[in-house]
Structure formats: C-alpha cells, structure tokens
Amino acid sequence: MRTSLSFTVDNVLAFKTQLLQWSQQFHEVVWLDSNGHKDQYSSYDGMLATDALTALSTDSFNAFDDLKTYQTETKDWIFGYLTYDLKNNVERLKSANFDGLRFPELYFFQPKKIIQLQGNTVHFLYLNMVDDEIEPDFKEITGFKKEKAETTSEKNIHIKMRIFKDDYFSRVDKMLQKIHRGDIYEANFCQEFYAEDTQINPLETYTELNKISEAPFSVFLKLNDKYLASASPERYIKKEGTKLISQPIKGTAKRSLDKVEDEKLRVTLAEDEKERAENIMIVDLVRNDLSKSAEKGSVKVSELCKVYTFSQVHQMISTITSTVKEDKNPVDIIRETFPMGSMTGAPKISAMQIIEELEATKRGVYSGTVGYITPDQDFDFNVVIRSILYNASEKYVSFSVGGAITAKASPEKEYEECLLKAKAMRQVLEGKVS
C-alpha cells in the first residue's frame, strides 16, 4: 500500500526547516519533532504527515466509536488529535464553557505522504498512488527557499487573561474547599490567555516557540484555517507491540542561568513533598487507567518522580508501563485511559466535574492529545500543553496553562507557576523577553 524510499541529508536542521516550509502548500499537516531528546521509548527524530487521502472530523457523542471504525477500515497510518472534551464520550459529563477557537472535537486523517527523520536518514513513506512523487518531492524540499510570508505575526499583540488574578484566587479557594471537604484529592485547574482580532504567521510562531523550548513532543498541526504550535514536554501514552507506556508530568521548577543555582532548583524540586505527592497521586490514577486494558499483574511503575531538565523548566516525570493482549484495539485503549490523568485529577470523574464548574474556558485541543496510529496497531500520543492555538478565520489566538491543586496548595504559588509556564508562549506572541 505504501512505497518506502530513503535518502541521506547533510544538515538535518536545515532539512527540517525546508520540510516544514514545503508542507505549507497542503491543507492538512502534522509535524512531530523530538528535538534531539532520546530515551528507550523514542521512535523517530521527526515525522511529517501531510496531504489527506481520507479524513474523519466529528463532534459526535460517538466520536470514539467513529474513530475505531475509521481506524479499522483504513488499515493504514492515521494522524490527528482528540480534544479534552471527549471526556463527555467516556463519562456522563458536559462542556459548556466559552470556546473562542472552535476546533472539531476529533480530527484524524490518512496522509498520502509520510516523511520520517532518523539521524541523517530521511524515509519517504508514500501511498502507491503518489510514489512517483517521492524523488521530485525530495528534490523540491532540499531546494526549497523561504519566500516572504503572506501573513506575518503582529508585533503589538496584547494578551488578555480570561480569569484575572483575584478571580483566580477565588476559584482556587473554592477548589480547595472541595478538597478539604473530601470531594477530591487533587485537580488540574487551568486558565486561558488570549488575543482577539489578531493575525499571526502560524509556522513562524511554531518555529520561535520550538527554538525557545526544544521539547521532546513538539507539534506543528495545520488543518485548513486551524493551527496548533506545541512545545509539549509530556507523553500521554505509547503502544509498542503489547507494551503500553505512560509518562505523566506533575511538578515544575524554573531554570537559572547560574549552574549552581540551577542544580539547587532541580534538587529542591526532586525533594519537594508537595510536588511528589501530586505526582504520586497521578501515578496511582494512571495505574488504575492502564489496568482497564492490561494483562493481570502487568502494570508497573518503572520510574517514580524523576526530575528531567528542559530549556525553560525542570519537570518531575514518572513512567508507568503495562502489557495488553495482541488483539486489543488501539482506540479502545485510548478510550479507557482518556483524558490523561495529569490534566484531570483524583478521583478522576469528580475532578473533571469540578474543573468544568470552576474553569472559565472550554479546553478543546489544549490538554487533549496529538499523535498517530500505525497499521500495526501501535501508537504514540503527547499531552497538548505549552501550546499556542490559532483560528485564522476567527483571528483568535489562545494558550492555556494550569497546575495541580492539592490540600497544601497556595493560590499565590500556583498563580506564579502558571505565569512561569506561560512565559515562552507570551514571549513568542508579544515579542517581549521578561
């Protein structure tokens, strides 16, 4: 069904730039970039999927069933996203908050063209119907010269907050009351930053954000007039054969240019009782989610509360694995673990109900997931955080940030952590370095 052909490139970074510029001629684009981060679960250094042969776009309450049918019938690579609000497909929940972005709740497509990067090798994986375009495309990409963009990003963008500081404190206080009453143990509370009547160049925006953050699960997504520029450090879930891997993040600390101070910040995060408690609660939640599809006794915590260092922040990450039966459908696995524990809370359903009550914005793609499913039933999906979303038709730009609220949470410190997480997105959009 697909033809594979490989080439060698001398300058991988230059090729990535040319590849992304070349891809803008298509209506559907998903670009996944690991930015050089490698571990035992890495698959590709980068991967582009573009030029849809078929697609599934839906807001249906049967979205997971629709995706399962589409994936089963396609029997091919599919790329796309699931929004956080598909929680309503999984549980008896609702999403009634403001939505300025208006993305479909689920979108997947079967690309005619897939281009994978591994070291200096570029693999072209094209459907047979377009395999005669492989060599011409490679020649076109490597010869691609940047043209003046039709749309440039405005330099006077004024970012507004959906929830102001005092209102944020009030809402977090209400969440803390529910925690102290015993309704929940922990919940992820998010707030939106946005700009209206604004034009940006989406690819330029992604390039700048990626340069600042260099995150392992970065994404550039284009679906006609809707765009996602993501510098996500977090994997939601991956399937390799019969093995599942989930790597939730809970715990954030700023970086310092001073090496001694930076190491002190890293160690302080690693030893912080509150941050560890947050992380361990979510690990328990993920263990429970994975157990729904796992072979008995196969759920393991292979790494607990390990601190990883990224360009902007230190993060506390845990790794949970399990084993599933060979014939377990990939969409069923995603449905049984969705939404990801790090963006919800514990207990999960109660936390999602309270999140809906206290947040001011429909999350949509933010805290959802982007990724792919292979013809072999494997998959890999990130968590959409540290991301800028843009609806070009509506001229609406948005990014959201959040943090875990537990019994020991301080509204003031949580607010400061949100501003830290927002720093890179704000810098890219406003052009200011704080």
NORFEN-V232845 format. One record per residue. N is the residue number from 0. PSI is psi in degrees with one decimal (none if undefined). Layout:
N/PSI
N/PSI
//
This chain:
0/-30.8
1/145.4
2/135.2
3/133.7
4/137.7
5/150.0
6/162.6
7/138.3
8/148.0
9/-40.3
10/99.6
11/-41.8
12/-40.8
13/-39.6
14/-40.5
15/-44.3
16/-46.9
17/-40.0
18/-45.3
19/-40.2
20/-42.5
21/-36.6
22/-16.6
23/-9.9
24/-14.6
25/156.1
26/-28.0
27/124.6
28/131.2
29/121.0
30/125.6
31/128.2
32/125.6
33/-9.0
34/36.2
35/-2.5
36/127.7
37/137.0
38/-171.7
39/-14.0
40/5.6
41/146.2
42/-51.9
43/151.8
44/-30.9
45/154.2
46/132.3
47/133.9
48/131.4
49/165.7
50/81.5
51/133.4
52/-46.8
53/162.3
54/155.7
55/120.2
56/124.2
57/150.0
58/15.7
59/149.8
60/-6.7
61/28.7
62/-43.7
63/-39.6
64/-41.2
65/-41.9
66/-40.5
67/-44.2
68/-46.0
69/-45.4
70/-41.5
71/-41.6
72/-31.8
73/-40.6
74/41.4
75/178.4
76/136.2
77/142.6
78/146.2
79/-158.9
80/158.8
81/129.5
82/157.8
83/-33.0
84/-3.3
85/-2.8
86/-29.7
87/-19.0
88/-24.7
89/-39.3
90/169.5
91/76.4
92/175.2
93/163.9
94/105.5
95/5.8
96/169.7
97/139.6
98/104.3
99/-10.0
100/-39.0
101/48.6
102/147.6
103/150.2
104/-22.9
105/136.1
106/125.2
107/148.8
108/155.3
109/108.7
110/142.2
111/-30.8
112/124.6
113/132.1
114/120.4
115/141.1
116/129.5
117/104.3
118/-129.5
119/6.9
120/134.3
121/121.4
122/122.7
123/125.8
124/90.0
125/144.3
126/146.2
127/-31.1
128/-19.1
129/16.5
130/-16.7
131/-6.5
132/-3.0
133/-57.1
134/-42.2
135/-37.1
136/-43.2
137/-41.9
138/-40.7
139/-42.8
140/-48.8
141/-18.6
142/5.8
143/128.3
144/137.2
145/127.5
146/159.4
147/127.3
148/140.2
149/-36.2
150/124.3
151/155.9
152/133.9
153/144.7
154/-2.8
155/33.5
156/130.0
157/110.6
158/128.7
159/157.1
160/134.4
161/-33.6
162/121.3
163/167.6
164/-51.1
165/-37.6
166/-38.5
167/-48.6
168/-41.8
169/-44.0
170/-39.5
171/-38.2
172/-39.9
173/-38.6
174/-40.1
175/-36.1
176/-41.4
177/-34.3
178/-46.8
179/-25.9
180/-16.4
181/10.4
182/-40.1
183/166.9
184/-31.9
185/145.3
186/145.9
187/117.3
188/126.3
189/154.1
190/151.3
191/141.4
192/139.1
193/164.6
194/134.2
195/160.8
196/49.0
197/138.3
198/133.8
199/160.4
200/108.4
201/-42.5
202/-40.6
203/-40.8
204/-45.8
205/-44.7
206/-43.3
207/-42.7
208/-41.8
209/-34.9
210/-37.9
211/-42.8
212/-36.4
213/53.4
214/155.7
215/-15.3
216/45.1
217/147.7
218/136.4
219/122.5
220/133.3
221/125.7
222/91.2
223/-105.6
224/7.7
225/135.8
226/149.0
227/127.2
228/109.7
229/133.7
230/56.8
231/132.9
232/1.4
233/131.9
234/132.8
235/-62.8
236/143.3
237/146.1
238/125.1
239/104.3
240/-115.7
241/8.3
242/134.5
243/142.3
244/126.9
245/138.6
246/74.9
247/145.7
248/130.6
249/117.2
250/117.7
251/139.4
252/147.8
253/163.3
254/163.1
255/145.2
256/-23.5
257/121.6
258/-39.6
259/-45.7
260/-38.9
261/-42.2
262/-36.9
263/-41.9
264/-40.0
265/-46.4
266/-39.6
267/-42.3
268/-45.4
269/-30.2
270/-0.6
271/116.8
272/-41.3
273/-46.9
274/-40.2
275/-40.0
276/-42.8
277/-48.0
278/-44.6
279/-35.7
280/-41.0
281/-34.0
282/-44.2
283/-39.8
284/-45.3
285/-39.1
286/-42.9
287/-43.5
288/-45.6
289/-30.2
290/-20.5
291/-30.3
292/-5.3
293/152.2
294/144.5
295/129.7
296/7.7
297/-9.0
298/122.5
299/145.4
300/103.7
301/-17.2
302/124.2
303/121.5
304/41.8
305/136.4
306/124.9
307/147.7
308/129.6
309/175.6
310/-38.8
311/-32.7
312/163.5
313/141.5
314/142.7
315/120.4
316/138.7
317/155.0
318/124.7
319/134.2
320/161.0
321/171.8
322/138.2
323/163.2
324/151.3
325/-31.9
326/10.6
327/125.3
328/134.1
329/-36.3
330/-35.2
331/-39.0
332/-45.5
333/-43.6
334/-39.8
335/-14.8
336/1.4
337/145.5
338/167.0
339/143.6
340/-34.5
341/-20.5
342/8.1
343/-94.1
344/-170.9
345/134.6
346/149.8
347/-49.4
348/-46.4
349/-40.7
350/-42.5
351/-35.5
352/-43.9
353/-36.7
354/-47.5
355/-37.3
356/-38.6
357/-23.2
358/160.6
359/-8.0
360/142.5
361/129.1
362/-41.7
363/-131.1
364/-33.4
365/130.9
366/14.0
367/-146.5
368/146.3
369/140.0
370/-154.0
371/158.0
372/135.3
373/166.5
374/-20.6
375/8.8
376/9.5
377/163.3
378/165.9
379/127.8
380/141.6
381/-177.1
382/125.6
383/91.4
384/171.7
385/50.0
386/146.7
387/130.0
388/144.5
389/126.6
390/105.7
391/-35.6
392/-39.3
393/-9.8
394/45.4
395/123.8
396/138.8
397/143.7
398/150.6
399/153.1
400/157.5
401/176.9
402/162.0
403/129.7
404/121.6
405/178.9
406/-30.5
407/6.5
408/142.6
409/120.8
410/-38.6
411/-45.9
412/-37.0
413/-38.9
414/-44.0
415/-39.0
416/-37.7
417/-44.0
418/-36.0
419/-45.3
420/-28.4
421/-12.7
422/-49.7
423/-43.7
424/-42.0
425/-40.9
426/-43.3
427/-43.3
428/-39.9
429/-13.2
430/22.5
431/140.4
432/116.3
433/none
//
